[in-house]
Amino acid sequence: MGEVGRAPSPDAARGRRTQAERTAATRERILEAVVESIGEVGFGRTTANEIARRAGVTWGAVQHHFGAKEGILQAVLEDSFDRFARLLEDIPAEGSLEERVALFVDRAWVHFSSPHYRSTLEILLHLSPATKGEGSDWQGSMGEALNRIWKRLFADAALSPRRVATLERYAVSLLSGLSSMEMLDGVSHSRAAELALLKQTLLHELRSATPRD
């Protein structure tokens, strides 16, 4: 009687992951470890050893992917922004102005109320101004992407560039402030009233927009 063959392993069945896939998975685990650690024990206790322990790798492996701790924190900032941009880029530009404004605010709040953004906020509060900009223009990239998304969604509104920048800063500041309040309270609250007011403000500005400033 012939030997019964072994069932193929999951990796063999779907093909083993490439080196690039393994590298990406490791980087993702490290970034998630930072976000998880800051959320659970705070920025000050998110040490090199804590990050490595949570990611299930050695600190040497972390350094291989990101360099010093500042490199990991910069990567978390960039990853957080990428998540924000992806949420907004999926909004269709074909709906009514009211629908587009509502989706913009709701999707943005999904990001600003997330653990990823709250970790971003803690990082920004603790890093020095020099370190925040070191080796990365993520702030500039964030502003450019937000402006590009805004123009796609609200191309039918005749706003001057200065007014667009003002409304973008206003929306981001309000959402960031609400997220900060959640962190300080330590409890999540319904922010439906505040979000509704933001939607009304943006809708009013966009509907009444005429070239000015």
Residue pairs with C-beta under 8 A, 6 or more apart in sequence:
11 17
17 25
23 65
26 55
26 57
26 61
26 65
27 65
27 66
27 75
29 55
29 56
29 57
30 51
30 55
30 57
30 62
30 65
30 66
30 72
31 72
31 75
31 76
31 79
32 55
33 51
33 52
33 54
33 55
34 46
34 51
34 72
34 73
34 76
34 119
35 76
35 115
35 116
35 119
36 54
36 115
37 45
37 46
37 50
37 51
37 54
38 46
38 118
38 119
38 122
38 123
39 115
39 118
39 119
41 50
42 122
43 122
43 123
43 125
43 126
44 126
48 59
48 62
48 69
49 59
51 59
51 62
51 69
51 72
52 58
52 59
52 61
52 62
55 62
62 72
66 72
66 75
70 127
70 131
70 134
71 135
73 123
73 127
73 131
74 134
74 135
74 136
74 138
76 116
76 119
76 120
76 123
77 120
77 123
77 124
77 132
77 136
77 138
78 136
78 138
79 116
80 111
80 116
80 117
80 119
80 120
81 120
81 138
81 141
81 142
81 145
83 111
83 114
83 116
84 108
84 111
84 117
84 142
85 142
85 145
85 146
85 149
87 107
87 108
87 110
87 111
88 104
88 107
88 108
88 146
88 149
88 153
89 149
90 107
91 100
91 103
91 104
91 107
91 149
91 153
92 103
93 100
93 152
93 153
93 155
95 103
97 154
97 156
97 157
97 203
97 206
97 207
98 203
100 153
100 154
101 199
101 202
101 203
101 206
102 199
104 153
104 171
104 202
105 171
105 195
105 198
105 199
105 202
106 195
108 171
108 172
108 175
109 175
109 178
109 191
109 195
111 117
112 175
112 176
112 178
112 179
113 178
113 179
113 182
113 188
113 191
117 179
118 179
118 182
118 183
121 176
121 179
121 180
121 183
124 132
132 139
133 139
143 168
146 168
146 172
147 164
147 165
147 168
150 164
150 167
150 168
151 164
154 206
157 205
157 206
157 207
157 209
158 209
158 210
158 211
159 167
159 205
159 206
159 209
159 211
160 211
160 212
160 213
162 213
163 205
163 209
163 212
163 213
167 202
167 205
170 201
171 198
171 202
174 194
174 198
175 198
178 191
178 194
182 188
182 189
